[in-house]
């Protein structure tokens, strides 16, 4: 309320209240604006969780742990190597025959699949290539816990088309800011049924079970390990061996068959065996044939089934799983289980010369 006294204007009590209220509102808005600006400048992005993706996981660390050379969010995450950009070239490998190959080089920015799919499209096979890369990287970088933005990966890939049933990676080179760098080369000996990946010294990057304790001996590759993330809260519960339908499956230890062929929709034909001496229970899924019955005693090394593609399976393979006998919710890693003896396969001495020539030829193309 405004009063006039002696021709002068005075603001009354009501006016003072309105003015104070207006000032408080203005000050509150100003303070809130300052706080929000401070948050976005200093904290935005530091609390973000890494993307969790099917078949691949990249646990990104806090900003201060990321390498200085990490690419900015707005930059192009990956590019085809200019050496072979625009098409595949024909190369004759003595060990592998004639191949059409292309080199792909990129720098990690965000997750592995996001980075790779920024370089090549889904139609060109970025998801398939990511799946195959993850299988190789997991042996050296379990869970990708040591992978960082700025780490560099080089590939030599076979073309012209990437397909689910054909591993197209001929070589992989990884250079990390935290994890130790490594390179691996695909090689198939003249008398081998399947090729595999080896270091420059001719040592396979995968672990293998000794034949007398192996659940399967005739397989082309290991496609998944215990703990591999598959879009669920829990990781993969077993080891997957890619194998032709009908490949023999064995019991590594003596035991008694507990049950067969339960939950067929997901497990397909399956077996569960109790191994009291080893303190474990073994599970075999997606079989094409079961050779044992519940209650039957099996010997170590006895053939119990044939691998297949039944149940919830997208390609022929054997799922092999070990559970703690005293706590069936506890999954054991077969490659770390004390009763499973493991080893690294080595290229025979009489083939080392051929392998080294192959490695040098691949390196020339990679570099």
N, C-alpha and C positions, 0 to 999 in steps of 0.2 A: 504494500500500500504506500502511495506517495502523498505526503502532506506538504502544503505550501505555507510557510511562515515568513512574513516580511518579504514576499516575492521570491523567496529562495525555495529550491526543491530539496526535500529531505526524504530519504528512503526509510520507511518504517520497518517494524519487526518482521512482518510477513515477507517483505522484499529481501531482508537479510537471509531468511531461511531458504528462499528459492535460490539465491545466489550461491549459498554454501552447498546446497544440494547439487547444483550444476557443476560447481568446482570439483566436488568429490567424484562425480561421474566421469568428468574429464580426466582427473588424475588416475582413476582406476583403469580407464581404457588405455591411457598412456603406459602405465606400469605393466599391464597385461601384454601390450604390444612389445615392450622391451624384453619381457621374459620369453615370449614366443620367438622373437628374433634371435635371442641368445641361444635358445634350444636348437633351432634349425642350423645355426652357424656352427655350433660346437659339438652337438650330439647326434645330429641326424646321420643315420647310416651305421653308427657304431654298435647299435644294439640289434641290427638286422640278423636274422637267422639264415644260414645257408640253405639253398634249395636242396631238397632231398628228392632224388630221381631214381626211377626204376633202372636197375643194373649198374648205376654209377652214383658215387657219393663224393662230394668235395667239401670237406669241413674247412670253411674259410675262417681264418683267425682274425683277431682284432686288428684294427688299422695299423697300430704301431708295430705289429709283427709281420705285416705284409712287406714284400720286397719293395725297395724304392723305385724300381723300374716297372712296377705294375701299371698296366695300361689304364687310362682314364675311362669312366663309364661311357663316355660319348664317343670313344675311339672305335675304329673297326677292330673287332676282336681277333680276327684271323684272316690271312690271305693265302692264296695259292702261291707256291714258290714260283718266281718269275722264270726259273730255269726250264720249267716244263709247262708253264701256264698255257692253256688253250687246247690241250689234247694229250693223249697218251703216245708214248713212243715204243717201238718194238725193241726188245732186248732178248738176246739168246743166253740163257743161263745153262751151263753144262749140267747142273744138278736138277734143274727144274724145267728145262725146255724153254721154248719161246714164250715170252710174256709181253703183254702190253702194260706198261707201268707209267705211273705219274708220282711225282714227289709232292707232298703236302707238308707245309711248315706253319706252325701257329704258336701264339703266346697265350697262355691261360689267362682268361679274364672272366670271373664268375665261375660257374660250374664247367666241367669237362664237356658235357653235351651241348650246353649253350654256346660255348666257345667254338666247338667244331661245327655246329649247325649254322654259325654265322659265316662260315667259310664255304660250306657246301650245303645244298638244299636237302630236304627230306626225300625228295624224288631221286636225288643222286646218291642217297644211302647214308646220310649223316647219322641216323639212329643206329643202323646196322654197324657202321664203323665204330661208333661209340661203344657199343656192346662188346665188340672184339677187343678194342683198346683196353676196356676196363678189366677184361680177363688177364691181359698181360701185366697191366700196371698193379693189379691187386697183389701179385706175388712179391713185388718190390716195395710197394707203398700200400700196405694193408689199410683199407678204409680211406685211403688218400689223406691221412691225417697230416702228412708232411708236405702236401702240395700247396703251392702258394700262387697268387696272382703274379704274373711275370715269368713263371716257369715256362720253358720252351720244349716243344715236342716236334720231332720230325718223323715223317712216315714215308715209306715207299709202298704204294698200294698198286695192286693188280687191277686191271680194268678189262673192258670198259664199263662193266656193270657190277655193283656191289649186291651180293645176294646173301640171304639168310643162311643157306647151307654151304657157303663157300667162304672160308676165311681169306680175305683179300690182302691182308697185311703181310708184306714180304720182309719188312724191317721197321724197327721203332727205335728212336733215339730220344732220351729224356735228359734234360739239363735243368736241375732244380737249384733254387736259392737256399733251401734248407736240406731237402733230401738229396742223397748221393745220386749223381747221374749214372745212367746205365744205357746200354744199347743191346738189342737182341735181334737175331736174324733167323728167318724161317729156312729150314734145310730139310731135305728128304734124301736119304741115302738110296743108292741104286737098288737095294734089295729090301727096302723098308715098305711096309704097308701104309704107314702114316708118317708124315713129316712132323716136325716140332720146332720149338724156338730155343736157340742156344746163344750163350755169350760168345764173345770173340775167341775164347779159349776152348770152345766146343763143349761147354757144360750146359745142360738143359736148365732152363729157369724154373721149371716145375719140379716139385717133389713127386716121387713115386713110391708106392708100397712094394716091398719085396714080394716076388711072385707067390711064395708060399703063404703070405698073409693078405693077399690082394683080393678084394671082393669081385673085381673084374680085371682081366689082364689084356683083353683085346678092345682097346678104345682109342679114339682119335685125339681127344683132348679133354681137359677138365674145364667145364664151362661155368661152374659156380662153386664157391667155397662157403664154409660155415660163416655166418655173419654178414654175407653179402646183402645189401639193402635192396628190397623189392617193393618199395612203396607202402610197407606195413610198419607197424611199431616195432616188431621184432624182425631180426635179420633172417636169412636163409638158415635152415636147421640141419643141412647136410652138405655132402659133396656130390656134385652132378658130373657124371662121366658120359660124354657123348660117345655113343656106340651104336653099331648096326643092330636092328631088331634080330633077336636070336643069339646074341653073344652070350657065352656061358657066364653065370654068376655063381660065386663060391662063398662059403662061410669061412671067414678067416680063423675062427676059433671053434673049439668044441662047445656044444650047447644043446638046448632043448627048444623046439619050435613052440612058441606060445600061441600064435594065431596066424591065419592067412586070409587074404582077400576081404578085409573090412573097409568100410567107407570107400567103395569102389569109385564113386563119382569123382573123388579127388585123388585117391591113391592108385587107382587101377588095381591090377593084380599085385599083391604085396605079401610080404612075410615079416614077422617079428620073431627074433630068436633071443633067448636068455642065455647069457654067458656068465655064470656065477664066479668062476675063477678069475676072470678079468674084471668083474664088477661092472659089467655093462650090458645093455640090451641093444641089439642091432636091428635096424629097420631097412627094408629094401622096397622101393616103390616103382610103379610104372612098368611092371614086368609083362612079358608076353606069355610066359609059361611058368608054372609053379610045380616043382618036383617033390615037395615035402608036405607033410600033414601035421596038424596040431598034436603036440605030445611026442613027436618023433625026435630022437636023439641024433644029432649030426656031428660028424667029425670035422676037425680042422682041415680045410682044403677041399671039403666035399662040395660037389656041384649041387646047388639047391634050386636053381631057376635059370631063366633066360631073360635078358634085358628086352625092353619093349618101348611102347609109346602109348600106354593105356592110362585112363584117368585124366586128370588135369595136366596134360603134358603137351607141349607145342612142338616137340621134336624128339626123335628116339634118343633115350638116355637112361642111365641108371642113377637113381637117387639113393645114396648110401648115408645112413644116419646112425650115430651112436648116442645113447642116453645113459645117464648115470643110473645104475641099478637101484640105488637108495634114494634117489631124487629124480624122478622121471621128467621133471620140468627142466632139469639141467642138461643142456646139450654139450657133448664133448667134441672137440676138434680131432678128427681121426689122425691128422698129420702131427698132432702133438700128444696123442695117446701113447702111453708108455709101452703098451703091448703091440703097437704097430711099428715095425722097423721100416724106416724110409731111406731113400738114397736119391742122388741126382744122376740121371743118365748122362753118359759121356759118349761123344762120337768115337767110334773105334779108331785105333791108331792108323790103320791102313786107309782110312777115309779123311784123315785130318788135312792132308795136302789139298784134296779137292774142296773141302770145306773152306779152307783159308783163301783159296782162289775165289771162291764164291763171295766171301765176305769182302774182299778187296774190290770186286766188281760192284757190289752193292754200295759200298762206301763212296766210290767214285760217282755213282748216280745220286747219292744222298747229298754230297757236298758240292 
